[in-house]
Amino acid sequence: MSASLVVKNQTQLEYQDDYSSGARAIANIYAKSNESLNLHFIWKQGNGLGIDLTGYKAIFTVRERKDGHIKALECNTTGDADGLITTDWGGNINITAAPDKLSAMYKTGQWAWDLVLTSKEGLSTRLIQGRFFIDRSVSKVDEE
């Protein structure tokens, strides 16, 4: 299966298929500290049709390094994390988090991330992984 990647509100610098890393693909994400996280991935079969992800569980985690203990951001499909992931029958995966989550991460600037999907049958796939960079913004909404 191949992964097709679309990124909204973020800048994706590098994308490649890479099974040797353990993930289906690698993508580095450059996020802005004052923006909401809004990522959209599509997982497609080799024939171009989206994989039915209905009922899949998903977790998107950002840590200081791949094997790190410090978790900067977590999104999942249950809604009990920092952000929410939704999936559908067309292979669409949408990940969203509020801007305050990214603002809190800008101090170190570079993190590691991955996205793991688990099917209804309990099979897990690390679909995409990479580095997650935070760019501190000049303009920001002042707190009142």
N, C-alpha and C positions, 0 to 999 in steps of 0.2 A: 504494500500500500504506500502511496505517496502522500505527503502533506503539502498543502498549498497554503500560503500565508498572506493575509491581508492585515495591515495595521492602520488604525485610525487614531488620530490625536497624538501619536507618538512617532518617532522617526526610527525606522528599522534600517540599520546600516549593513548588516551582513545576514545572509540566509543561505543555507546549504543543506542538502540531504547528507546525513552523517550517522550511519548506524554504528560506527566504531565507538562513538561516545556513549552509546546506550540509549540515545534518543533518536527519534525518527528524523529530527531536523535541529539545526542550531540557528538561533536568531538573537542578535544583540539589540536591545531596546534602549533608546535614549528618551527618557521621560523628562518632563518639565515639572519643577517643584510646586508650581501654583496651578497645575491643571489636573482635572480628573483623569484617572486611568480609564481608558476605553479601548480595549483590544478586541479584535475580531479575527478568529482563525477559522479556516474551513478544512476539514479532514476529508479527503477524497480518495476513492479507489483509483486504481490504475486506469480504469476506463473513463475517469472524469466525473463519475457520479458520487455525490456525497454519501458518507457512511451514516447510517441511521444511529444517532446518538441518544435517542429517546430512552430515558431511564438510566443513563450513565451518571456516575458520580465523577466529579472533577475537583482537583485541588491545584491551585497556582500558588507557589510559595517563593518568596524572595528572602534570601539569607545573605550574611556577610561573605560567605564562601560556600562552595558546594557541600562540604561536610560540616558546615558551621552550626553553632548552637543558637546564635542570635537571629531570630526571625523578625524581619522588618515589616513584612506584609504577607497576608494570607487571604486568598479568596477561595470560596468553595460553592458547591451547588446547594448546600443546606441553608445558607444564609446566616450562619452563626459565626462568621469571621469578619475580617476587615472589609471585604467586598464580596460581590456575588458573581457566580458563573452560571450561565444558562446554556443549554445544549438543545438541539432539535434533530428532526428526522433528516435534514439536508446536510448534516455534517458541520453545521455552524456552532461555534463556541464563542460566546461573548463574555468578556471579563471586564467588570467595572469596579472602581473604588473611588471614594471621595478625595478631593484635592488635599485635605488635611493629612491623609495617610502618606502622600508623596512628599509633602512639605517637611514632615518629620524625618525623612530619610536623606535629605540632601547633604548632611554633614560629611559623610564618608564618600559620597559620590558614586562608588562602584559596588555592585552586589552581584550575586549569582541567582538565577531563577530557573524554574522548570514548571511544566504543566503535565500532570499525570491524570489519565482517564481510567476509570474502572467500570467495566461492563456489568450488566445485570447478572452475568454468570460469575463475576468476581475476578475476571482477567484484567490486570493492570498494564497500562502502556504509558511509558514516559514519551509523550508525543514530541515535545519541543523543550529545549533548554538553551541557556546562554548567559550572557552578562547583561546586567541591568544597570544603566547609568542614570544618575539624577543630575540634571542641570539646574542650578539655582537661578531663579528668575530675578530680574531687576524689579519688575512690576509685581505687586502682590496686593491682595485685598487686606486692608488694615483692619485689625480687630477693634471693635468698639468697646 
